[in-house]
Amino acid sequence: MDSEFQFPDLSLSHVFTPPDLPNMEIYPRKVSIVEDEKSFNQLIILGNGFDLACGLKSTYRDFFDYILYKKESENNYWYFVFQSLDSRNRLNNNWTDIERQILVELKNIEVLYKKGIFKKGELNVRSKASDFVDSLSESAEDYSLRVTALAAASAIEQHYFKIPSKKELQIHLIKKIILLEEHFCNYLNEQIEIEQSHIDDYFVNKKDKGQNNYFIKSLIIEYFILTSKIPSIPIEKIISILEKIKENDSFDSFFNQIQGINQLFLDDEDDEIELIKNNILSFNYTESFKDFNIRNIHGALSEGNIIFGIDYDRLKVNFEQPPIEFSKSYRILENGRSTSMNISSDINIIKFYGHGLGEADYSYFQAIFDSVDLYHSNTKIVFYWSDYQGVEKQAIRVEQVKNVTKLIEEYGTTFTNEDHGRNLLTKLQLENRLQIEEIPIEELLQYVN
């Protein structure tokens, strides 16, 4: 491990130039997961792509389609901003864009106060904002400032007599983020209840062709992530498993009966999963993995304490006085989230699936790579991806390659030994310790779709 570890400079001045991605041939060999070891340790890192692959409607667009028609969304700064940007197609369909936009809004508000558009104690915030908006161009940057100015002016008119201080406005925005979190928590709970009702219908032979089978899909995909292979069992056994599910009055009772995923797809004499020590770090709020050491880093539905936020490093490099209340680390501590999971130095393999690898979570990944001493150790990394509707498979893979490359290159910038930092990606490739691999979702789920 680099003894003089420093957090990376993730400011906008750092320019990343990706390689010729469409024609790039990398990671041609399969990572040998177990090799000659009888047991090994692995860390699994999950993002929203896992829930999406299982059919859960958990994108921001799904959520906004749900909440923007409800009274709860009225008079909320963040809903105004996201709806305005989405109407101009300035957001992609993932949560990393939402967290990135929170940072953009804070930076825009900083500009409004620095330029004197907003001054504490003054009146007529609407006319000041309108004059400022009229002076802006049609550029993407100015459009973003326009949305911020109008949203902030509206919030100030509704909640203050005079223009508040910048800090007071930031506190107001935190309160509105907390409301958004509560709304999203309620929405996800409703989606889980819908899936639970579907599985209950399955038990009483009312299977609907449009039914998703989220819980069954999650078990099959979990098995692949844990073992890196498709269940090698005949279709007769899969049918038998599905029949056994029908005999139970709930999905949880079925799972408790088989006492874990290792008995779902493996023969009694095959103890492969039991030989694997699994730690799961989930950036999701759902809790599909059972019987494993799992940590929902940003909160869990069962606890009702989910959070959105920004990586502290991004705040540090963009503000003279960082509004730390918006950082994920601060909000985790504020919510009393447990930090019981230890990332040990003897992890043999790290597997990512479903995470957008956005900069908002770089600090987590850098801390993990530092804990395993990624440069000097033998730890292997696998980045799984899978296709989804509306995007060509090649485009998905290219985007994954780009995100992985950027992550590793950014981590290299934290090394005090600059030569090591520059050649980290090459070293991982030469040592066959880095792989980008597709999860064959269609093949895995062919019997439950």
Disulfide bonds with the S-S distance in Angstrom:
none
